[in-house]
Amino acid sequence: MILRKISTRASKVFQGALRDTTKCSKRHIIIAETNPFWTLPLALNDTHDSSYSVETGFKRIFQSKPLNGVYCNECEETTEATSGCEMVVFPPILTLLLKKFDFDDNTRTHSKTNRRVHVPPALETKEKTYELYAVVNHIGSLRGGHYTATIRSNEDRTWYEFDDTHVYKVEEQLFDGTGTYNSSTAYLLVYRASAKHDATNQIPPQTPNTSHSSRPPDSTTVEIGNDESSPKLCKSPTCKMTPPRIALIVIVSVLVAILIVVLAIIYR
């Protein structure tokens, strides 16, 4: 949100879009809507495995899910349906949020999971290959945590640890030797689109929504990349910032926002 207020153009480096589609059992489209995203959340408690596979969780976002009791205008009856989503705008920088913090409705308390996650060096999508280049870590508890960042340099492709004012080379380089990386502290995973996939992203035409759905009435369809108020040429220093610098701004902004929430919980 902070980055969007500072520069709409800069925020679009992280902006993608998902299209949600619901179809009845006869394949009639009940609803189709496209919405923007800046991060994709992954729920760590959706499986009972001892470790969590980020790659599997990422793919699960795009799997179809069955629905019951959905009314289809074309069928003129309540029927079974399937709901699924696909990425239709592929951001240059893809950020995955590992949902380590939970709220227990029974005990009315917040908690944090330290479940180990298997982090892939790359993610494949229909249009792009994304390579991991930054990890934001959370160490400690909900009320007494500490944040660090592990970032790969573009110049020597070496991983460095950023801990407050200290920056040092990581002794055991991520994915070195085994090609795998497991972490119980990773919180944000930041991937960059590979240069070999550099096609222009466009939102496909919207499928008309001609019938009612079970979605809330305030669900809206958002068009991406058609901001006529944005200048065609931008000469400000912000627009000339490189993706790594923009990523650092976002990481710092996220850390500040999280700190504000934690302080609010402690002193409320």
N, C-alpha and C positions, 0 to 999 in steps of 0.2 A: 504494500500500500504506500509506503514511504517512497519507494522508487517510482511508482506511478505518478505521485504528486510532484516529484522532482523532474522527471522527464518521461513523457509518454513513449517517445521513441526508444529510450533505453530500456524501459520495462518490457517492450515487445521482444527483446532478446530472449526473455524467459516465457513468453506468452504462446501457448498453444490453444487448441480447441478440440473438444470431444463432441461427437454426435451420438446422442441417445436415441435409439429406435425401439419401439414396441410394436410387435406384430401379433395378430391373432393366429389361431391354429391353421387357418386357411391362408396365411401369409398376407392378409390385408394389413396395411400400415395404420395403426391406431394413432400413433404419435411419432414425430421425428423432430427433434430440436437440437440445436448446436449451441454450446456454451463455452466460454473461454476458461482456461486454467493457467495458473502460474506455478503450482506445485501439484504433484500427484501423491495422495496419502496411501500408505500401505499399512493395513491393520496387522499387527504382529500376533494377535490372539485368534486368528481365523483358522489355525491348525493346531494340532496337539503334538507336533514333532518337537524333538529336543532343540533343534535349530531351525531357523527360518530362512528359506530361499528367496532372496529378493527377485531373482529372475522369474521364479514361479509365481510370486505374488504380483509382479508386474503383468504377467500374461493373464492372470486371473481377472484383472480389471476389465479385460476385453472379452471374457467368456459370457455366453448367453445365460440368462437366468430365467427359470419358469415363473409365471405369475398366474394366479387364480382370481376369478371374479372380475375380469376386465370386460367392459361393455364395448362391443364393436358395432359401429353404425352400419357398416356394410353387411354384416351378418344379422344385424338387428336382434342381437341377443348377448347375454353375458357368456363369456367363453374363456378358455385357457389361452394364455399368451406367453410370449418370450420377450425378454428385454435384454438388449445388448448395446454396447457402445464401441466406437472406433475413433481413433485419432485422425482428424482430418486436417489439422494444422500442426505441423511438427516444429516445435521451437528450436532455435539454435542451441539453447541451453535448457536441458531437461533436469528438473530438480525433483527428487523423490523424498517424501517425508515419512520416516519410520515412526509410527505412532507408539512411542514408548510410554506416554503418559495416559492414564485412564482414570475414569471416575466411576466408583462403585456405587450403584444406586441403593444397594442394601445397607451398606455401612455409611454412606454419604461421605466418603473420603476419597482423596486422590491417591494414586499409586503410580509407581514407575516400574517397568519391566526391564531386566538386564539380559533378556534372552539373546543368545548369540545369533547373528545373522550372517549368512553366506552372501558376500558381495561379489557380483560378477564384474570383470574388467570392462565389459561392453554389453550393450543391450541392442537387440535387433528389432526394428519395426518395419512396417511395410515400405516406407520411403527412405529411412535413414538408419545408419549405425551410430550409436551413441557410445562414447568412450568416457570412462570415469576419470575425472581430473581433480575433484575436491571432495572432502568429507568433513562435515562438522560433527564433532564428538561431544557427548554429554557424559561427564564423570561425576558420580556421587548420587545423592538422593534428590527428591523433588525440592526439599527445603534447604539443601546445602550443596548444590551442584556447581560444577565448573565446566566451562566450554573451551575447547581447543579446535583448531582446524588443521587438516592435513591436505596439502595442495601440491600438485605436480607441476614442476617448472616446464615451460614449453621449450626452453633453451637446451637443457640437458636431460629432460624427461626424468628428473630425480624428484622424489617425494620429500617435502619439507614439513616440519611440524611448527605451527604457529601457536604459542602459548603466552598470552598477554604480550609482554614486550620482547619475549625470547623467540628466536627463529633458529632452528637447527635441522640438520639433515637427519632423516629417519634412519636408524641403524638397520633395521630389517625392512627393506623396501617392500612396498605392497606388491603382491603377485610375483615376487622374485623367487625363482626356482620352481616352486610348485604351481604357480599360475593361479593360485586361489588366495582369497583374503577373507578371514572370519573375524568378526568384531562384536563385542558386547557393549561398546560405547557409541557406535555410529548412530547418528540422529538424522542428518541430512546427507543425501548422496547427490552430487552434482555431476551431470554428464554433459559432454559437449558433442555436438553432431560432427561426424567425421567429414573431412573435406571432400572425400570421394563421392558423397551424396550431396549435391549442391543445387537440387532442383528447387524452383520457386514454389512456395506453398500457396495454394488457393483453396478457399472453402467451396466445396461442390455446391451446386444449386440446391436450395431447400426443397424437400419433398412436402407438398401441400398437406396440411393437417386438416382433414375434412370431418373429423369425428371427435367424440368426447373421449377422455382418458381418465385414468385414476390419478394423474399427476395433480399437484396443488395448482390452484388457479393463478398463482403468481409466478409460475414457471415461464420463463421468457426465452426467446431465441435471440442470440447476440451475434452480430456480424463482426468479423475481425478484419482489421487492416483497411477499413474504409473511412478513416477519420479525415474528413475533408478539411477540418480546421488545422491539421498538422501541416507545417510548412514543407514544401517539397525539398528545400535545401536547408540544412542545419549547419551553421558554422560555429556553434557554441562549443566550448571545451567538453561539455557533457556528451554531446553527440559523437565526439571523436574518441571517447574512451573505448579501450579494448575490452573484449568479453571478460578476461580475467579480472580487470579492475572493477568492472560492473559487478562481477560475481562477488568480489570482496565487499562491495557496498551492500549487496543484498545480505550476505552472511552477517555483517556487522549489524544491519538493521534488524534481522531476525533475532540475533542475540539480545539486542536492546529490548525488543518487544517481549521476548520470553522473560527477561529479567523483570520488566514492569509487571507482568502477570504474576510471577512468583512472589514479588514483594507485596502485591495486592492481596494474595492468598495469606501470606504470613501476618500482615498487619491489619487485616480486615476485622 
